Amino acid sequence: MQEFTNKASRRGFFLTASVAGAAVASVSLIKSPAPEAIAEVLKPAPTKGGGYVLSEHVKQYYKTTLV
């Protein structure tokens, strides 16, 4: 009898966790800002090809790879 109650409580836990996760995901989608507000201004593509830009994000990555 003890095994049955443990399985039921585990099932209840996972059911509750999945319902709570779905609720959080749906609320975050509803409250997210409009896509126009998120869009960043992109620079035009170079005319001669290439296009690599040493941005702040790339510099930060390089700093994390130093030993």
Buried (B, 14 or more C-beta within 10 A) or exposed (E): EEEEEEEEEEEEEEEEEEEEEEEEEEEEEEEEEEEEEEEEEEEEEEEEEEEEEEEEEEEEEEEEEEE
